[in-house]
Amino acid sequence: MRVPPSVGSSQAHKALLVVCGMSILTNVGLLTLSGSQCSNMLAKCEGNYQAQQKMLTSIREKLGGQNQQSQTDSAGCPECEKCNCPDCGAAKGEPDGDDVGEQPIKPSSSKDPPWVWLPGRERVGPSVTRPEGKKTDNTIYNPADDARLQVQHTSDKNGYARSPVPMGGARIRVSKTPEKWITLDEFSFAHDVFFEEWQRFSFGKWLGVYCQQDPMDAFAIQDMLYTIKPDLIIEVGTNNGGGAIFYGTIMQMYNPNGKIVTLDVKPVSQNWMTGPNKANCVDCITGDKHPLWTNSSMINFIQGDIQKRETQEKVEAFVKKAKVVVAVEDASHRYPDTLHRMNVIYKYVTPGSYMLVQDTKMDRFVSRLRKKYGGLKFGPMRAVDEFIKAHDNWEIDRRWEYYIYSQHHRGFLRKKHD
């Protein structure tokens, strides 16, 4: 704080010196606070600064009003210069973390990188839309890195322990000092381990009904359904009916007269999960108690095995009346059971539509943890590969994996023609 020139009484000078001393002591004390007290620091700083200004104005008036443009007006809050929390940026008129997306990218200089730095993370410039062939100081993508992720594990010679993640070899910098990078595969698989081993899928519900769908997949699936607009969805693997209710709410938006046929070998009221995880979803109901199930003819449950002819005949009665059919395989996730069911339901799918094979990610688990998964070596992804190899009018469509992480990598199968 700079002191105005002496133009008045000695008492006024003494008062001014007292104010300056109080300001220095106050600011030094505030600077010793921890970063977690940033918001309180700003409030105290602002209040202290305003009080100083009022006292200085009073002193100037006593001194005759001279030198009204004292440089004390430019004295800022020193804590704002030291604190790195978003509140300080807002106090200085800078965009905070929530608003930065609407702000123009700061021009780069010889010293500054071409992105906006935010507390704890970096922002890539808007010109980087996809990692292919692109490189910034934040991201690196080399297609050869993906090829290396596909190398079979020498411990079991099983290629299905590989990475199924789109652009899984793309690297993202998560720390500058010290420098640290992770791949999209590492990020995705870490979330997958958490989701599977900590039973996160057993906590969610859709409109009150127990539903085991990953949220990112659920959003992508509704996108696919609303785009294709099937008037018949065949679901193999009902469990408690959450999937059928989810598909039904989407179908209601574009075709209230559409049908969903959902099949399982057990009743809807019986949850296949056992043990303490069965109660993870608090206040969940089963699908057969939901109004969409009980008060309309949209959802039709068939208890039976789709591989048996009598069950197929019940499904085919609905197929005959449909124009666009989507099939969903979401049963045991065991190979070759999955392949057997695929070889039944694929014939019901109409050209341009999809057969969604869920939980292909399980191959990465069963191939490495066979004892836990019943000694199996393969899962649904192996079934997908064998099916595609045998049917040249089908293709794997990865457009619906746009969130990178998915439970159903390479599981969206599109029928090209009859």
PyMOL commands that set and color helices and strands:
alter all, ss='L'
color gray80, all
select helices_A, chain A and resi 10-31+35-62+71-74+78-82+86-91+100-102+143-149+159-161+184-197+200-202+215-228+242-254+276-279+287-289+291-294+309-319+337-348+362-366+380-390+398-400
alter helices_A, ss='H'
color red, helices_A
select strands_A, chain A and resi 117-118+121-122+139-140+171-175+180-183+205-206+209-210+232-236+259-264+299-303+325-329+354-357+394-396+412-415
alter strands_A, ss='S'
color yellow, strands_A
deselect
rebuild
show_as cartoon
